[in-house]
Amino acid sequence: MNKTIKIGLLSIALAFTANSCSDDFVKREFYQEVEQAPLTTLNEVKAFVKGGYVSLRANTYYGADFLAYGEVRSDEMISNLAGGYYQNVMNYTMLSSDAYATNTYTQIYTLIAKANILINTDMSTIQGSNLDRQEARYAQGQAYAMRALGFFDAHRLYGQKYTGGTLGIVLPLKYDPKAMMPRATIAETEAQIESDFNKALELMTANGSVNNVTKTEFTINSVKGLASRFYLYKGDYAKVRTYTNDIVSSGKYTVPAASLLQETFRFSLNGAAPNSIFELAVGINASLSTNSYRQRLNPNGYGNIVVNASTLAAYAPTDVRRTFITTSGGQRYLSFNSNANGIGKYTQGVGADNIKMLRYEEILLNGVEAELNGGDPAKALNYYNMIVTNRGLPAATSVDMTMLKVERMKELLGEGLRQWDLRRWGDAVPRPAGASTDVNLNAFPIPRSETDLANSPIIANPGYDN
């Protein structure tokens, strides 16, 4: 990887004086002629943290595309190809120059570049009081969490774990504009992700007394929750059990009652939903508008990501989650306009909903699966019933993996996780009629802009550009 980020400290200070995000700063392009100067103040440290969250919410990342990738390559949703969105993704016909592969790769590594600048800052040199330096170290912990998430997401998309190959991704551990790095192995990649999550928790736990607890920034619980997602993917059920127990025992979250389920996704509850653990702040001023995920899901937008008939049929008539899905024109949508009001999971008309990154229900479902795999079946049943009894369904008397798989589909529909669930279970991932059956195409292509650089050591994923 040979990318650099053009950032001037004066522009950072000016952009974040009012503690708000400046698109002029966070959307700067990559160049090679400007080196990054050391961070020296807490305001500069906070600027980079905020810039990281803006990278995460970009429409080519969690703002839309990354979530869509997890759905259109799954058994629960498809793209109807309206507007041409995700045609190459769903049909496995991408090239290494494809915009989806290139833009998401760039956005993820932009996040990693910002995190690396924070990670490699000596926080003992930050100007100000000891409390300022403590807060800076907490922010450094958040940067480790950002890098862990970025590496994890890149690994799922571009790594060869589900192709039978051995390669993971490029793992830059510092901001170096001139670096040329090869891809690490799968084992090396997963070890680095684990190390980053552990370091994030170490720093945040040691310096957490200064944490302003919010659902729109990384907290200790949200890092544990995202780490549990990684360990579930990795098959380390013992770690998943530990983190699930920690989050449940904290008593900070509840599964909303059936009557409140719709409200937990509404714009009016941004940052206040009782089941929200981590969400990315958006709001009216930073709305992604027609580039938002909501526009992909709503027939009054592009309406190109729709629910499969078999998915709708999995819900019992009394299951309140069934009301999230609206049938119109023979297609099923997770977002819909009813007069002036939005219904479904994603309701705010201009795409100003906060982006739901981690909900309590996902943690409980992670716990169900982990307890069913070497843990306590009674505990698994308790976690399972905490969800279903708040969805208009009777309590179950037992739970198994088949039930868990269906429940994850029903509860997490549209939230970008299904493809990765199917792949880690070894279950079939449907491909449209006529799509290539080449298993190499389970991984996205490494962008040609990376592999075609002079003397680039990056090996491309096979199966593309033939």
C-alpha positions as CSV (number, residue, x, y, z in Angstrom):
1,M,0.0,0.0,0.0
2,N,1.4,3.3,-1.0
3,K,-1.1,6.0,0.1
4,T,-0.7,9.1,2.2
5,I,-3.1,11.6,3.6
6,K,-2.7,15.3,3.2
7,I,-3.4,16.9,6.6
8,G,-2.2,20.2,8.0
9,L,-2.2,20.7,11.7
10,L,-3.5,24.3,11.3
11,S,-6.5,23.1,9.3
12,I,-7.2,20.5,12.0
13,A,-7.1,23.1,14.8
14,L,-9.4,25.4,12.9
15,A,-11.8,22.7,11.8
16,F,-12.3,21.3,15.3
17,T,-12.2,24.4,17.5
18,A,-16.0,24.1,18.0
19,N,-15.7,20.3,18.6
20,S,-17.5,19.5,15.3
21,C,-16.6,17.7,12.2
22,S,-15.3,19.6,9.2
23,D,-15.8,17.9,5.8
24,D,-12.9,20.1,4.5
25,F,-10.6,18.1,6.8
26,V,-12.1,14.7,6.9
27,K,-12.7,14.4,3.2
28,R,-9.2,15.3,2.0
29,E,-7.8,13.2,-0.7
30,F,-4.7,11.1,-0.6
31,Y,-1.5,12.7,-1.9
32,Q,2.2,11.9,-1.6
33,E,3.9,15.2,-1.2
34,V,2.8,16.2,2.3
35,E,4.1,14.5,5.5
36,Q,2.1,14.4,8.7
37,A,3.5,16.4,11.6
38,P,3.3,15.1,15.2
39,L,0.2,15.8,17.2
40,T,0.9,18.0,20.2
41,T,-2.5,18.9,21.7
42,L,-5.6,17.2,23.0
43,N,-7.7,19.1,20.4
44,E,-5.6,17.6,17.6
45,V,-6.0,14.1,19.1
46,K,-9.8,14.6,19.3
47,A,-9.8,15.9,15.7
48,F,-8.3,12.6,14.4
49,V,-10.8,10.6,16.5
50,K,-13.7,12.5,15.0
51,G,-12.2,12.2,11.5
52,G,-12.2,8.4,12.0
53,Y,-15.9,8.4,12.8
54,V,-16.5,10.4,9.6
55,S,-14.6,7.9,7.6
56,L,-16.7,5.1,9.1
57,R,-20.0,6.8,8.1
58,A,-19.0,7.5,4.5
59,N,-21.5,6.1,2.0
60,T,-18.8,3.8,0.5
61,Y,-18.4,2.3,4.0
62,Y,-20.9,1.9,6.8
63,G,-23.1,4.8,5.4
64,A,-24.4,2.4,2.7
65,D,-22.1,0.1,0.6
66,F,-20.5,-2.1,3.3
67,L,-23.9,-2.9,4.8
68,A,-25.3,-3.7,1.3
69,Y,-22.4,-6.1,0.5
70,G,-23.5,-8.2,3.5
71,E,-27.1,-8.3,2.3
72,V,-27.1,-8.7,-1.5
73,R,-24.7,-11.7,-1.2
74,S,-27.0,-13.6,1.2
75,D,-30.2,-15.6,1.4
76,E,-32.3,-12.8,3.0
77,M,-32.1,-9.8,0.6
78,I,-31.1,-9.2,-3.0
79,S,-30.6,-6.2,-5.3
80,N,-33.3,-5.8,-7.9
81,L,-30.7,-3.8,-9.8
82,A,-32.7,-0.6,-9.9
83,G,-30.3,2.2,-10.9
84,G,-27.7,-0.5,-11.5
85,Y,-26.7,-0.6,-7.8
86,Y,-24.7,-3.6,-6.7
87,Q,-25.2,-5.5,-9.9
88,N,-21.5,-6.5,-10.2
89,V,-21.4,-7.3,-6.5
90,M,-24.4,-9.6,-6.5
91,N,-23.6,-11.2,-9.8
92,Y,-19.9,-11.8,-9.0
93,T,-18.9,-9.9,-12.1
94,M,-16.6,-7.2,-10.6
95,L,-13.2,-6.2,-12.2
96,S,-10.2,-5.0,-10.2
97,S,-11.1,-1.5,-11.3
98,D,-14.7,-1.8,-10.0
99,A,-15.8,1.3,-8.1
100,Y,-17.2,-0.7,-5.2
101,A,-14.0,-2.6,-4.6
102,T,-11.8,0.5,-5.1
103,N,-13.8,3.0,-3.1
104,T,-14.5,0.9,-0.1
105,Y,-10.8,-0.2,0.0
106,T,-9.7,3.4,-0.1
107,Q,-12.2,4.4,2.6
108,I,-11.1,1.6,5.0
109,Y,-7.5,2.4,4.6
110,T,-8.2,6.1,5.1
111,L,-9.6,5.2,8.5
112,I,-6.6,3.1,9.2
113,A,-4.2,5.9,8.2
114,K,-5.9,8.3,10.7
115,A,-5.9,5.7,13.4
116,N,-2.2,5.0,12.8
117,I,-1.3,8.6,13.3
118,L,-3.0,8.5,16.7
119,I,-1.6,5.1,17.6
120,N,2.0,6.2,17.0
121,T,1.7,9.5,18.9
122,D,3.6,9.7,22.2
123,M,0.8,10.8,24.4
124,S,3.2,11.7,27.2
125,T,4.2,14.7,25.1
126,I,0.7,16.1,24.7
127,Q,0.5,19.6,26.0
128,G,-1.7,20.4,29.0
129,S,-2.6,18.7,32.2
130,N,-2.2,15.1,33.3
131,L,-6.0,14.8,32.8
132,D,-5.5,16.0,29.2
133,R,-2.9,13.3,28.6
134,Q,-5.1,10.7,30.2
135,E,-7.9,11.6,27.9
136,A,-5.5,11.5,25.0
137,R,-4.5,7.9,25.9
138,Y,-8.2,7.0,26.0
139,A,-8.5,8.4,22.5
140,Q,-5.5,6.4,21.5
141,G,-7.4,3.3,22.7
142,Q,-10.3,4.3,20.5
143,A,-7.9,4.5,17.6
144,Y,-6.8,1.0,18.2
145,A,-10.4,-0.1,18.1
146,M,-10.9,1.8,14.8
147,R,-7.9,0.1,13.3
148,A,-9.1,-3.3,14.5
149,L,-12.5,-2.7,12.9
150,G,-10.9,-1.5,9.7
151,F,-8.6,-4.5,9.4
152,F,-11.5,-6.8,10.2
153,D,-13.7,-5.3,7.6
154,A,-11.0,-5.3,5.0
155,H,-10.1,-8.9,5.8
156,R,-13.7,-10.0,5.4
157,L,-14.0,-8.3,2.0
158,Y,-10.6,-8.8,0.5
159,G,-9.0,-11.6,2.4
160,Q,-8.9,-15.2,1.1
161,K,-10.4,-17.0,4.1
162,Y,-13.5,-18.1,2.1
163,T,-11.7,-18.8,-1.1
164,G,-9.3,-21.5,0.0
165,G,-6.3,-19.2,-0.2
166,T,-3.8,-18.2,2.5
167,L,-3.6,-14.4,2.1
168,G,-5.2,-11.8,4.4
169,I,-4.7,-8.1,3.8
170,V,-2.0,-5.3,4.0
171,L,-1.4,-4.4,7.6
172,P,0.2,-0.9,7.9
173,L,0.9,-0.3,11.6
174,K,2.2,3.3,11.2
175,Y,1.6,6.2,8.9
176,D,4.3,6.0,6.3
177,P,3.6,7.8,3.0
178,K,6.3,5.8,1.2
179,A,5.6,2.3,2.5
180,M,5.3,-0.6,0.1
181,M,3.9,-3.6,2.0
182,P,2.8,-7.1,0.9
183,R,-0.3,-8.8,2.2
184,A,-0.1,-10.6,5.4
185,T,-1.3,-14.2,5.8
186,I,-4.8,-15.0,7.2
187,A,-3.3,-16.0,10.5
188,E,-1.1,-12.9,10.7
189,T,-4.1,-10.7,9.9
190,E,-6.4,-12.2,12.5
191,A,-3.6,-12.0,15.1
192,Q,-3.2,-8.3,14.4
193,I,-6.9,-7.7,14.7
194,E,-7.0,-9.5,18.0
195,S,-4.0,-7.6,19.2
196,D,-5.6,-4.2,18.3
197,F,-8.8,-5.0,20.1
198,N,-6.8,-6.1,23.2
199,K,-4.7,-2.9,23.2
200,A,-7.8,-0.8,22.7
201,L,-9.4,-2.3,25.8
202,E,-6.2,-2.0,27.8
203,L,-5.8,1.7,27.1
204,M,-9.5,2.5,27.5
205,T,-9.9,0.6,30.7
206,A,-6.8,2.2,32.2
207,N,-7.9,5.7,31.2
208,G,-11.7,5.3,31.2
209,S,-12.4,7.6,34.2
210,V,-12.3,10.5,31.8
211,N,-14.7,8.9,29.3
212,N,-17.8,10.9,28.4
213,V,-20.0,7.9,28.0
214,T,-21.9,8.2,24.7
215,K,-23.3,5.8,22.2
216,T,-21.8,7.7,19.2
217,E,-18.2,7.0,20.2
218,F,-16.3,3.9,21.1
219,T,-16.7,2.8,24.7
220,I,-15.3,-0.2,26.5
221,N,-18.6,-2.1,26.0
222,S,-18.8,-1.3,22.3
223,V,-15.3,-2.4,21.8
224,K,-16.0,-5.6,23.6
225,G,-19.1,-6.0,21.4
226,L,-17.3,-5.5,18.2
227,A,-14.5,-7.9,19.4
228,S,-17.2,-10.5,20.1
229,R,-18.3,-10.1,16.5
230,F,-14.7,-10.8,15.4
231,Y,-14.3,-13.8,17.7
232,L,-17.6,-15.2,16.5
233,Y,-16.2,-14.9,12.9
234,K,-13.0,-16.5,14.1
235,G,-14.8,-19.3,16.0
236,D,-13.4,-18.4,19.4
237,Y,-16.5,-19.1,21.4
238,A,-14.9,-18.8,24.8
239,K,-14.0,-15.2,24.1
240,V,-17.5,-14.5,22.8
241,R,-19.0,-15.9,26.0
242,T,-16.7,-13.7,28.1
243,Y,-17.6,-10.5,26.3
244,T,-21.3,-11.3,26.1
245,N,-21.4,-11.9,29.9
246,D,-19.5,-8.6,30.5
247,I,-22.0,-6.6,28.5
248,V,-25.1,-8.3,29.8
249,S,-23.8,-8.0,33.4
250,S,-23.2,-4.3,33.0
251,G,-27.0,-3.7,33.1
252,K,-26.7,-0.8,30.7
253,Y,-28.9,-2.1,27.9
254,T,-32.3,-3.7,27.5
255,V,-34.2,-5.3,24.7
256,P,-37.1,-3.0,23.9
257,A,-40.6,-4.2,24.2
258,A,-42.5,-5.0,21.0
259,S,-44.4,-1.7,21.2
260,L,-41.2,0.2,21.2
261,L,-39.3,-1.7,18.5
262,Q,-40.1,0.7,15.7
263,E,-39.0,3.6,17.8
264,T,-35.6,2.2,18.5
265,F,-34.7,2.8,14.8
266,R,-36.3,6.2,14.4
267,F,-34.3,9.4,14.0
268,S,-36.0,10.8,17.1
269,L,-34.1,8.2,19.2
270,N,-30.7,8.8,17.8
271,G,-28.3,8.1,20.7
272,A,-31.1,7.3,23.1
273,A,-32.4,3.8,22.2
274,P,-32.1,1.4,25.2
275,N,-30.7,-1.4,23.0
276,S,-28.1,0.8,21.2
277,I,-24.5,0.1,22.1
278,F,-22.7,1.9,19.3
279,E,-24.0,4.1,16.5
280,L,-22.4,6.6,14.1
281,A,-23.8,10.1,14.5
282,V,-25.2,11.6,11.3
283,G,-28.0,14.1,11.8
284,I,-29.5,16.6,9.4
285,N,-26.4,18.7,8.7
286,A,-24.3,15.6,7.9
287,S,-27.0,13.7,6.1
288,L,-25.9,11.3,3.4
289,S,-29.2,12.2,1.6
290,T,-29.5,10.2,-1.7
291,N,-26.2,8.4,-0.9
292,S,-27.6,6.9,2.3
293,Y,-28.4,3.3,3.0
294,R,-32.1,4.3,3.5
295,Q,-32.3,5.4,-0.1
296,R,-31.2,1.9,-1.2
297,L,-34.0,0.4,0.9
298,N,-36.9,2.7,0.1
299,P,-39.0,2.6,-3.1
300,N,-39.2,6.4,-2.9
301,G,-35.5,6.4,-3.1
302,Y,-33.6,3.9,-5.3
303,G,-35.4,1.0,-3.7
304,N,-32.9,-1.5,-5.1
305,I,-32.2,-3.7,-2.0
306,V,-35.3,-5.8,-1.3
307,V,-36.3,-8.6,1.1
308,N,-36.7,-12.1,-0.3
309,A,-40.1,-13.7,-0.1
310,S,-38.7,-16.6,1.9
311,T,-37.4,-14.2,4.5
312,L,-40.8,-12.6,5.0
313,A,-42.3,-16.0,5.3
314,A,-40.0,-16.9,8.2
315,Y,-41.8,-14.4,10.5
316,A,-44.8,-15.5,12.4
317,P,-47.9,-13.3,12.0
318,T,-47.5,-12.1,15.6
319,D,-43.9,-11.2,15.2
320,V,-43.6,-7.4,15.5
321,R,-40.5,-7.4,13.3
322,R,-42.7,-8.4,10.4
323,T,-44.1,-4.9,10.4
324,F,-40.6,-3.6,9.4
325,I,-41.3,-5.1,5.9
326,T,-43.7,-3.4,3.6
327,T,-44.8,-5.0,0.3
328,S,-45.4,-2.6,-2.6
329,G,-45.5,-3.4,-6.3
330,G,-44.8,-7.0,-5.6
331,Q,-41.5,-6.2,-3.8
332,R,-40.7,-6.1,-0.1
333,Y,-38.9,-3.1,1.5
334,L,-37.3,-2.4,4.8
335,S,-37.9,1.3,4.5
336,F,-41.1,2.9,3.3
337,N,-43.0,6.2,3.4
338,S,-46.5,6.2,4.8
339,N,-47.8,9.7,4.2
340,A,-45.3,12.0,6.0
341,N,-44.0,9.2,8.2
342,G,-41.4,6.6,7.6
343,I,-41.9,3.0,8.6
344,G,-39.5,0.1,8.7
345,K,-35.9,-0.1,10.1
346,Y,-34.6,3.0,8.3
347,T,-37.1,5.8,8.4
348,Q,-35.6,9.3,8.2
349,G,-36.3,10.7,4.8
350,V,-33.0,12.5,4.1
351,G,-30.8,9.7,5.4
352,A,-30.1,11.4,8.8
353,D,-30.7,8.3,10.9
354,N,-27.7,7.5,13.0
355,I,-26.0,4.4,11.6
356,K,-26.6,1.5,13.9
357,M,-23.3,-0.3,14.3
358,L,-24.0,-2.5,17.3
359,R,-27.2,-3.5,19.1
360,Y,-27.8,-5.4,22.3
361,E,-29.7,-8.0,20.5
362,E,-26.7,-8.9,18.4
363,I,-24.7,-9.4,21.5
364,L,-27.4,-11.7,22.9
365,L,-27.4,-13.7,19.7
366,N,-23.7,-13.9,19.8
367,G,-24.0,-15.3,23.3
368,V,-26.6,-17.8,22.2
369,E,-24.3,-19.2,19.6
370,A,-21.3,-19.2,21.9
371,E,-23.1,-21.0,24.7
372,L,-24.4,-23.6,22.3
373,N,-20.8,-24.3,21.3
374,G,-19.1,-25.4,24.4
375,G,-21.0,-23.3,27.0
376,D,-24.2,-23.5,29.0
377,P,-27.4,-24.4,27.0
378,A,-29.6,-22.9,29.7
379,K,-27.8,-19.6,29.4
380,A,-28.2,-19.8,25.6
381,L,-32.0,-20.3,26.1
382,N,-32.2,-17.3,28.5
383,Y,-30.5,-15.0,26.0
384,Y,-32.7,-16.3,23.2
385,N,-35.9,-15.7,25.1
386,M,-34.8,-12.2,26.1
387,I,-35.3,-11.4,22.4
388,V,-38.3,-13.5,21.3
389,T,-40.5,-12.7,24.2
390,N,-40.2,-9.0,23.3
391,R,-41.1,-9.7,19.6
392,G,-44.6,-10.9,20.2
393,L,-43.6,-14.6,20.4
394,P,-43.9,-17.2,23.2
395,A,-40.8,-18.2,25.2
396,A,-39.0,-21.2,23.8
397,T,-38.3,-24.3,25.9
398,S,-35.1,-25.1,24.1
399,V,-32.9,-23.6,21.5
400,D,-30.4,-25.1,18.9
401,M,-28.2,-23.9,16.1
402,T,-31.0,-24.2,13.5
403,M,-33.2,-21.9,15.6
404,L,-30.3,-19.5,16.2
405,K,-29.6,-19.2,12.5
406,V,-33.2,-18.3,11.7
407,E,-33.4,-15.9,14.6
408,R,-30.3,-14.0,13.5
409,M,-31.8,-13.6,10.1
410,K,-35.1,-12.2,11.5
411,E,-33.5,-10.0,14.1
412,L,-30.6,-8.6,12.1
413,L,-32.2,-8.3,8.7
414,G,-30.7,-5.5,6.7
415,E,-27.9,-4.8,9.1
416,G,-25.1,-6.0,6.9
417,L,-24.2,-9.3,8.7
418,R,-25.9,-12.1,6.9
419,Q,-23.3,-12.9,4.2
420,W,-20.6,-13.2,6.9
421,D,-22.8,-15.4,9.0
422,L,-23.4,-17.8,6.2
423,R,-19.7,-17.9,5.2
424,R,-18.5,-18.6,8.8
425,W,-21.1,-21.3,9.2
426,G,-20.1,-22.9,6.0
427,D,-23.7,-22.5,4.7
428,A,-24.5,-21.9,1.1
429,V,-24.4,-18.3,-0.1
430,P,-26.9,-18.1,-3.1
431,R,-25.7,-16.8,-6.4
432,P,-28.0,-15.6,-9.2
433,A,-28.6,-17.8,-12.2
434,G,-25.7,-17.5,-14.6
435,A,-23.2,-16.1,-12.0
436,S,-19.7,-17.5,-12.0
437,T,-19.2,-20.4,-9.5
438,D,-15.5,-19.5,-9.0
439,V,-14.9,-19.7,-5.3
440,N,-12.1,-17.1,-5.7
441,L,-14.8,-14.5,-6.3
442,N,-16.0,-14.8,-2.7
443,A,-13.3,-12.2,-2.0
444,F,-13.5,-8.8,-3.6
445,P,-10.7,-7.9,-6.1
446,I,-7.7,-6.0,-4.7
447,P,-8.0,-2.7,-6.6
448,R,-5.8,-2.4,-9.6
449,S,-4.6,1.0,-8.3
450,E,-2.8,-1.1,-5.6
451,T,-1.4,-4.0,-7.6
452,D,-0.3,-1.9,-10.6
453,L,2.0,0.4,-8.7
454,A,5.6,0.1,-9.7
455,N,7.3,-2.5,-7.6
456,S,4.1,-3.2,-5.7
457,P,4.5,-6.4,-3.6
458,I,0.7,-6.7,-3.3
459,I,-0.6,-10.0,-4.8
460,A,-4.0,-9.7,-6.5
461,N,-6.9,-12.0,-5.7
462,P,-7.2,-14.6,-8.4
463,G,-10.2,-14.9,-10.7
464,Y,-10.5,-11.3,-11.9
465,D,-9.8,-9.5,-15.2
466,N,-9.6,-12.8,-17.1
